[in-house]
Amino acid sequence: MGIREGDKVIRIGGAAASMADTALSVPQLLDGGRLDYLIFDYLAEGSMAIFGRMQAVDAAAGYGTEFLNVHIGPYLRAIAEQGVRVIANAGGVNPAGLAAALRAMIAEQGLNLTVAHIEGDDLRPQLFALRAAGVLDWESGAALPYAVISANAYLGAFPIAAALDAGADIVITGRIVDSALALGPLIHEFGWGVEDYDLLAAGTLAGHLLECGAQVTGGTFTDWRDVRDWANIGYPIGECHADGSVVITKIDGTGGLVSIGTVAEQILYEVSDPADYIVADVRCDFGQVKLEHIAPDRVRVTGARGRAPTDSYKVCVTYDCGWRAVAYQPIMGEDAAEKAMRQGEALFARARRLLAAADLSDFTLTDS
């Protein structure tokens, strides 16, 4: 079992839910967050295709440049002065490239920050062997495609913890489990072990609540009318304890809302079975999670349980499969909707005539 420290509280700020997320979160969290860690979740499944395509054009590319010029670069000095450690999966398909560019930026600013990067998720070099082994799509049973753009396993949190153990101030990863961005620091800080399943599940839940930024502070809340001051929405902070409990909050005076409703909705976000949420390090049971509204914009989360992880990793593959085009055209006047439908049908018919004349196949899907 891991080390238990009674009074230690680790404050983690969730600054980004995508590679193109806001430039306003980092200054807000650094100005008033009193943070130990700042985490950035850059990678959706579609993002991997974008980064893979970037690297196909330029072998040195394939990572989130916004991390350098928007999210972190302008604030490196403040990060160093405050002692905030940063975890980000902004490495895309080239975490080594982003780490090298970041080290150069740190050197230019004369700062003393150590950068680590984590590799091992990129399976493109193993595609031939995986195809020969008969690997299939787990839902459809389809064979592994050939025109692969990216292929990445979702790694867990222990490599992040190891990098922090070794003294890294900033950890850059490729495709990892989103919640591992927060679980890694908690393993490092509290000494949780690989068989501390309840604690790993609790840390996973904390990371799951923080990973999507302002979603948990009312950004996508069903009862959106209850959420005040969208323009100054507060970004989430998790106050994490060694027993696995976490208090979700935000900076006083910011907009948004932290309530049982906003937290409950985020718990269920992208979770098909709350009693068996599978990540690389643990199988989580959120079925008995308890939410307590302990003060304005402060919700305590407890009760996650865990079981031993599976013996395999989730893998996401993106590949070329034709082209997609979307066109918009305003249709005005009497019976505009009916007129628009007729025009759409005519445009598809004309386009099909052009495809046939060029000896090209028909559309695989159309919508109008």
C-alpha positions as a Python dict, from the first residue, in 0.01 Angstrom:
ca = {
    (1, 'M'): (0, 0, 0),
    (2, 'G'): (109, 357, -60),
    (3, 'I'): (212, 625, 186),
    (4, 'R'): (-71, 800, 373),
    (5, 'E'): (-27, 1170, 454),
    (6, 'G'): (-313, 1313, 655),
    (7, 'D'): (-311, 1688, 600),
    (8, 'K'): (-142, 1728, 264),
    (9, 'V'): (-360, 1889, -5),
    (10, 'I'): (-252, 1907, -370),
    (11, 'R'): (-416, 2179, -581),
    (12, 'I'): (-448, 2095, -951),
    (13, 'G'): (-586, 2340, -1208),
    (14, 'G'): (-752, 2226, -1531),
    (15, 'A'): (-647, 2471, -1800),
    (16, 'A'): (-742, 2317, -2136),
    (17, 'A'): (-992, 2069, -2275),
    (18, 'S'): (-862, 2070, -2633),
    (19, 'M'): (-566, 2186, -2838),
    (20, 'A'): (-753, 2502, -2942),
    (21, 'D'): (-892, 2591, -2599),
    (22, 'T'): (-890, 2937, -2446),
    (23, 'A'): (-591, 3161, -2383),
    (24, 'L'): (-762, 3301, -2070),
    (25, 'S'): (-735, 3002, -1837),
    (26, 'V'): (-362, 3004, -1762),
    (27, 'P'): (-332, 3366, -1645),
    (28, 'Q'): (-647, 3325, -1435),
    (29, 'L'): (-522, 3009, -1265),
    (30, 'L'): (-170, 3144, -1212),
    (31, 'D'): (-295, 3476, -1075),
    (32, 'G'): (-527, 3331, -812),
    (33, 'G'): (-512, 2955, -807),
    (34, 'R'): (-226, 2888, -559),
    (35, 'L'): (-157, 2577, -765),
    (36, 'D'): (77, 2286, -728),
    (37, 'Y'): (2, 2154, -1077),
    (38, 'L'): (-143, 2284, -1402),
    (39, 'I'): (-276, 2026, -1648),
    (40, 'F'): (-365, 2050, -2017),
    (41, 'D'): (-573, 1797, -2210),
    (42, 'Y'): (-501, 1856, -2580),
    (43, 'L'): (-588, 1526, -2742),
    (44, 'A'): (-921, 1411, -2873),
    (45, 'E'): (-929, 1121, -3117),
    (46, 'G'): (-966, 1360, -3409),
    (47, 'S'): (-670, 1561, -3282),
    (48, 'M'): (-444, 1261, -3339),
    (49, 'A'): (-539, 1262, -3706),
    (50, 'I'): (-460, 1633, -3730),
    (51, 'F'): (-120, 1589, -3566),
    (52, 'G'): (-47, 1280, -3774),
    (53, 'R'): (-126, 1471, -4092),
    (54, 'M'): (98, 1757, -3977),
    (55, 'Q'): (389, 1519, -3925),
    (56, 'A'): (335, 1356, -4264),
    (57, 'V'): (409, 1697, -4417),
    (58, 'D'): (693, 1788, -4179),
    (59, 'A'): (867, 1515, -3977),
    (60, 'A'): (959, 1772, -3710),
    (61, 'A'): (594, 1869, -3656),
    (62, 'G'): (303, 1677, -3504),
    (63, 'Y'): (259, 1852, -3170),
    (64, 'G'): (55, 2140, -3027),
    (65, 'T'): (229, 2464, -3116),
    (66, 'E'): (-31, 2654, -2912),
    (67, 'F'): (133, 2506, -2605),
    (68, 'L'): (445, 2706, -2689),
    (69, 'N'): (301, 3034, -2811),
    (70, 'V'): (-33, 3060, -2628),
    (71, 'H'): (-65, 2842, -2320),
    (72, 'I'): (278, 2804, -2165),
    (73, 'G'): (545, 3006, -2344),
    (74, 'P'): (423, 3348, -2227),
    (75, 'Y'): (396, 3226, -1865),
    (76, 'L'): (714, 3026, -1817),
    (77, 'R'): (864, 3281, -1580),
    (78, 'A'): (554, 3289, -1361),
    (79, 'I'): (545, 2909, -1360),
    (80, 'A'): (908, 2897, -1250),
    (81, 'E'): (861, 3163, -982),
    (82, 'Q'): (551, 2997, -836),
    (83, 'G'): (692, 2645, -854),
    (84, 'V'): (391, 2518, -1045),
    (85, 'R'): (453, 2190, -1225),
    (86, 'V'): (290, 2131, -1563),
    (87, 'I'): (153, 1813, -1718),
    (88, 'A'): (28, 1818, -2079),
    (89, 'N'): (-48, 1567, -2350),
    (90, 'A'): (28, 1840, -2604),
    (91, 'G'): (300, 1620, -2756),
    (92, 'G'): (52, 1469, -3000),
    (93, 'V'): (244, 1224, -3219),
    (94, 'N'): (579, 1394, -3148),
    (95, 'P'): (628, 1456, -2775),
    (96, 'A'): (1007, 1458, -2818),
    (97, 'G'): (977, 1741, -3069),
    (98, 'L'): (763, 1955, -2839),
    (99, 'A'): (992, 1886, -2544),
    (100, 'A'): (1297, 1995, -2749),
    (101, 'A'): (1124, 2315, -2862),
    (102, 'L'): (1018, 2388, -2504),
    (103, 'R'): (1369, 2334, -2370),
    (104, 'A'): (1500, 2581, -2628),
    (105, 'M'): (1238, 2838, -2522),
    (106, 'I'): (1326, 2791, -2155),
    (107, 'A'): (1695, 2838, -2230),
    (108, 'E'): (1624, 3157, -2427),
    (109, 'Q'): (1443, 3299, -2124),
    (110, 'G'): (1726, 3200, -1890),
    (111, 'L'): (1503, 2986, -1670),
    (112, 'N'): (1580, 2673, -1473),
    (113, 'L'): (1301, 2430, -1559),
    (114, 'T'): (1342, 2060, -1633),
    (115, 'V'): (1133, 1910, -1913),
    (116, 'A'): (1059, 1540, -1949),
    (117, 'H'): (868, 1368, -2227),
    (118, 'I'): (699, 1030, -2238),
    (119, 'E'): (700, 802, -2542),
    (120, 'G'): (577, 452, -2615),
    (121, 'D'): (218, 521, -2716),
    (122, 'D'): (292, 553, -3090),
    (123, 'L'): (222, 216, -3254),
    (124, 'R'): (286, 312, -3616),
    (125, 'P'): (621, 125, -3620),
    (126, 'Q'): (433, -188, -3509),
    (127, 'L'): (149, -179, -3761),
    (128, 'F'): (291, -458, -3978),
    (129, 'A'): (325, -688, -3678),
    (130, 'L'): (-20, -597, -3546),
    (131, 'R'): (-175, -661, -3886),
    (132, 'A'): (2, -994, -3913),
    (133, 'A'): (-126, -1086, -3566),
    (134, 'G'): (-483, -1035, -3687),
    (135, 'V'): (-571, -733, -3474),
    (136, 'L'): (-929, -623, -3548),
    (137, 'D'): (-1151, -329, -3461),
    (138, 'W'): (-1306, -416, -3125),
    (139, 'E'): (-1656, -293, -3218),
    (140, 'S'): (-1700, -377, -3587),
    (141, 'G'): (-1450, -659, -3632),
    (142, 'A'): (-1299, -478, -3932),
    (143, 'A'): (-939, -547, -4025),
    (144, 'L'): (-667, -298, -3936),
    (145, 'P'): (-668, -37, -4217),
    (146, 'Y'): (-368, 38, -4437),
    (147, 'A'): (-382, 414, -4494),
    (148, 'V'): (-305, 483, -4125),
    (149, 'I'): (-241, 841, -4013),
    (150, 'S'): (-197, 774, -3641),
    (151, 'A'): (-208, 473, -3410),
    (152, 'N'): (-170, 528, -3038),
    (153, 'A'): (-219, 331, -2720),
    (154, 'Y'): (-369, 513, -2422),
    (155, 'L'): (-93, 496, -2162),
    (156, 'G'): (-153, 538, -1790),
    (157, 'A'): (-35, 765, -1510),
    (158, 'F'): (268, 583, -1369),
    (159, 'P'): (513, 711, -1636),
    (160, 'I'): (407, 1066, -1545),
    (161, 'A'): (467, 993, -1177),
    (162, 'A'): (810, 850, -1261),
    (163, 'A'): (903, 1167, -1452),
    (164, 'L'): (797, 1379, -1156),
    (165, 'D'): (990, 1151, -920),
    (166, 'A'): (1297, 1219, -1135),
    (167, 'G'): (1256, 1594, -1089),
    (168, 'A'): (1067, 1709, -1398),
    (169, 'D'): (896, 2047, -1374),
    (170, 'I'): (709, 2000, -1702),
    (171, 'V'): (599, 1663, -1838),
    (172, 'I'): (501, 1630, -2204),
    (173, 'T'): (316, 1321, -2320),
    (174, 'G'): (154, 1186, -2631),
    (175, 'R'): (-170, 988, -2614),
    (176, 'I'): (-245, 898, -2255),
    (177, 'V'): (-566, 845, -2063),
    (178, 'D'): (-701, 1199, -2016),
    (179, 'S'): (-750, 1159, -1641),
    (180, 'A'): (-390, 1037, -1602),
    (181, 'L'): (-282, 1401, -1632),
    (182, 'A'): (-400, 1446, -1273),
    (183, 'L'): (-357, 1089, -1147),
    (184, 'G'): (17, 1097, -1225),
    (185, 'P'): (87, 1389, -990),
    (186, 'L'): (-125, 1227, -717),
    (187, 'I'): (68, 900, -742),
    (188, 'H'): (389, 1103, -714),
    (189, 'E'): (271, 1318, -423),
    (190, 'F'): (99, 1052, -213),
    (191, 'G'): (300, 743, -299),
    (192, 'W'): (3, 542, -424),
    (193, 'G'): (102, 199, -553),
    (194, 'V'): (-5, -5, -854),
    (195, 'E'): (-242, -214, -638),
    (196, 'D'): (-402, 76, -449),
    (197, 'Y'): (-705, 34, -671),
    (198, 'D'): (-953, 243, -470),
    (199, 'L'): (-708, 532, -457),
    (200, 'L'): (-622, 501, -826),
    (201, 'A'): (-993, 506, -908),
    (202, 'A'): (-1041, 813, -689),
    (203, 'G'): (-749, 991, -855),
    (204, 'T'): (-886, 893, -1195),
    (205, 'L'): (-1219, 1049, -1099),
    (206, 'A'): (-1044, 1369, -989),
    (207, 'G'): (-865, 1382, -1323),
    (208, 'H'): (-1185, 1305, -1512),
    (209, 'L'): (-1353, 1602, -1342),
    (210, 'L'): (-1064, 1839, -1421),
    (211, 'E'): (-964, 1726, -1770),
    (212, 'C'): (-1232, 1918, -1961),
    (213, 'G'): (-1167, 2259, -1808),
    (214, 'A'): (-1474, 2476, -1770),
    (215, 'Q'): (-1721, 2194, -1842),
    (216, 'V'): (-1725, 2112, -1469),
    (217, 'T'): (-1763, 2479, -1376),
    (218, 'G'): (-2085, 2524, -1573),
    (219, 'G'): (-1956, 2569, -1927),
    (220, 'T'): (-2189, 2304, -2074),
    (221, 'F'): (-2435, 2268, -1787),
    (222, 'T'): (-2791, 2157, -1868),
    (223, 'D'): (-2933, 2423, -1632),
    (224, 'W'): (-2730, 2691, -1806),
    (225, 'R'): (-2950, 2976, -1684),
    (226, 'D'): (-2813, 2914, -1334),
    (227, 'V'): (-2458, 2986, -1451),
    (228, 'R'): (-2350, 3346, -1401),
    (229, 'D'): (-2095, 3558, -1586),
    (230, 'W'): (-1999, 3329, -1873),
    (231, 'A'): (-1752, 3589, -2000),
    (232, 'N'): (-1537, 3546, -1686),
    (233, 'I'): (-1597, 3177, -1627),
    (234, 'G'): (-1373, 3023, -1364),
    (235, 'Y'): (-1152, 2726, -1449),
    (236, 'P'): (-1160, 2426, -1219),
    (237, 'I'): (-928, 2353, -930),
    (238, 'G'): (-919, 2017, -760),
    (239, 'E'): (-809, 2012, -397),
    (240, 'C'): (-685, 1653, -376),
    (241, 'H'): (-627, 1456, -56),
    (242, 'A'): (-426, 1143, 20),
    (243, 'D'): (-743, 946, 97),
    (244, 'G'): (-858, 1000, -262),
    (245, 'S'): (-1122, 1263, -185),
    (246, 'V'): (-1125, 1580, -391),
    (247, 'V'): (-1298, 1915, -358),
    (248, 'I'): (-1384, 2071, -693),
    (249, 'T'): (-1382, 2449, -680),
    (250, 'K'): (-1274, 2762, -868),
    (251, 'I'): (-1120, 3098, -788),
    (252, 'D'): (-1342, 3333, -584),
    (253, 'G'): (-1494, 3614, -789),
    (254, 'T'): (-1486, 3431, -1120),
    (255, 'G'): (-1795, 3339, -1318),
    (256, 'G'): (-1938, 2996, -1374),
    (257, 'L'): (-2074, 2752, -1119),
    (258, 'V'): (-1954, 2451, -922),
    (259, 'S'): (-2254, 2258, -793),
    (260, 'I'): (-2366, 1901, -742),
    (261, 'G'): (-2529, 1928, -1084),
    (262, 'T'): (-2222, 2048, -1273),
    (263, 'V'): (-2000, 1789, -1106),
    (264, 'A'): (-2249, 1504, -1157),
    (265, 'E'): (-2282, 1583, -1526),
    (266, 'Q'): (-1905, 1581, -1571),
    (267, 'I'): (-1876, 1247, -1388),
    (268, 'L'): (-2105, 1094, -1651),
    (269, 'Y'): (-1934, 1264, -1946),
    (270, 'E'): (-1804, 999, -2190),
    (271, 'V'): (-1866, 725, -1931),
    (272, 'S'): (-2076, 446, -2079),
    (273, 'D'): (-2085, 238, -1758),
    (274, 'P'): (-2019, 428, -1433),
    (275, 'A'): (-1975, 96, -1251),
    (276, 'D'): (-1700, -19, -1487),
    (277, 'Y'): (-1505, 275, -1629),
    (278, 'I'): (-1189, 119, -1772),
    (279, 'V'): (-859, 307, -1794),
    (280, 'A'): (-503, 184, -1824),
    (281, 'D'): (-425, 174, -1450),
    (282, 'V'): (-753, 60, -1293),
    (283, 'R'): (-1113, -37, -1353),
    (284, 'C'): (-1325, 225, -1180),
    (285, 'D'): (-1661, 192, -1009),
    (286, 'F'): (-1825, 533, -969),
    (287, 'G'): (-2161, 382, -873),
    (288, 'Q'): (-2133, 476, -503),
    (289, 'V'): (-1970, 818, -548),
    (290, 'K'): (-2101, 1079, -303),
    (291, 'L'): (-2122, 1451, -380),
    (292, 'E'): (-2145, 1706, -99),
    (293, 'H'): (-2203, 2078, -151),
    (294, 'I'): (-1987, 2201, 136),
    (295, 'A'): (-1976, 2575, 50),
    (296, 'P'): (-2055, 2804, -243),
    (297, 'D'): (-1871, 2668, -550),
    (298, 'R'): (-1718, 2384, -347),
    (299, 'V'): (-1822, 2021, -397),
    (300, 'R'): (-1652, 1732, -217),
    (301, 'V'): (-1630, 1406, -413),
    (302, 'T'): (-1576, 1072, -238),
    (303, 'G'): (-1660, 706, -278),
    (304, 'A'): (-1486, 587, -594),
    (305, 'R'): (-1383, 224, -591),
    (306, 'G'): (-1137, 34, -807),
    (307, 'R'): (-1044, -310, -931),
    (308, 'A'): (-739, -453, -1105),
    (309, 'P'): (-681, -318, -1457),
    (310, 'T'): (-726, -520, -1774),
    (311, 'D'): (-430, -688, -1943),
    (312, 'S'): (-458, -474, -2258),
    (313, 'Y'): (-449, -112, -2369),
    (314, 'K'): (-709, 85, -2558),
    (315, 'V'): (-574, 192, -2899),
    (316, 'C'): (-704, 460, -3134),
    (317, 'V'): (-624, 440, -3507),
    (318, 'T'): (-704, 715, -3756),
    (319, 'Y'): (-677, 655, -4128),
    (320, 'D'): (-758, 799, -4469),
    (321, 'C'): (-1103, 707, -4598),
    (322, 'G'): (-1189, 956, -4872),
    (323, 'W'): (-1282, 1320, -4835),
    (324, 'R'): (-1555, 1513, -4660),
    (325, 'A'): (-1691, 1847, -4775),
    (326, 'V'): (-1951, 2072, -4614),
    (327, 'A'): (-2107, 2367, -4796),
    (328, 'Y'): (-2355, 2626, -4670),
    (329, 'Q'): (-2575, 2843, -4889),
    (330, 'P'): (-2847, 3079, -4764),
    (331, 'I'): (-3191, 3026, -4919),
    (332, 'M'): (-3439, 3309, -4871),
    (333, 'G'): (-3792, 3387, -4976),
    (334, 'E'): (-4128, 3215, -4966),
    (335, 'D'): (-4121, 2840, -4887),
    (336, 'A'): (-3744, 2864, -4837),
    (337, 'A'): (-3712, 2522, -4670),
    (338, 'E'): (-3882, 2340, -4958),
    (339, 'K'): (-3677, 2537, -5208),
    (340, 'A'): (-3356, 2450, -5024),
    (341, 'M'): (-3434, 2077, -5033),
    (342, 'R'): (-3495, 2087, -5407),
    (343, 'Q'): (-3174, 2280, -5464),
    (344, 'G'): (-2978, 2032, -5251),
    (345, 'E'): (-3111, 1739, -5451),
    (346, 'A'): (-3014, 1912, -5774),
    (347, 'L'): (-2662, 1985, -5650),
    (348, 'F'): (-2607, 1622, -5550),
    (349, 'A'): (-2734, 1505, -5890),
    (350, 'R'): (-2501, 1744, -6073),
    (351, 'A'): (-2205, 1641, -5856),
    (352, 'R'): (-2277, 1273, -5922),
    (353, 'R'): (-2272, 1344, -6294),
    (354, 'L'): (-1926, 1500, -6257),
    (355, 'L'): (-1800, 1204, -6052),
    (356, 'A'): (-1926, 954, -6307),
    (357, 'A'): (-1768, 1150, -6593),
    (358, 'A'): (-1435, 1134, -6410),
    (359, 'D'): (-1476, 759, -6348),
    (360, 'L'): (-1494, 818, -5973),
    (361, 'S'): (-1713, 635, -5724),
    (362, 'D'): (-2037, 780, -5586),
    (363, 'F'): (-2068, 954, -5250),
    (364, 'T'): (-2067, 713, -4955),
    (365, 'L'): (-2288, 946, -4748),
    (366, 'T'): (-2481, 1264, -4814),
    (367, 'D'): (-2697, 1486, -4595),
    (368, 'S'): (-2901, 1793, -4675),
}
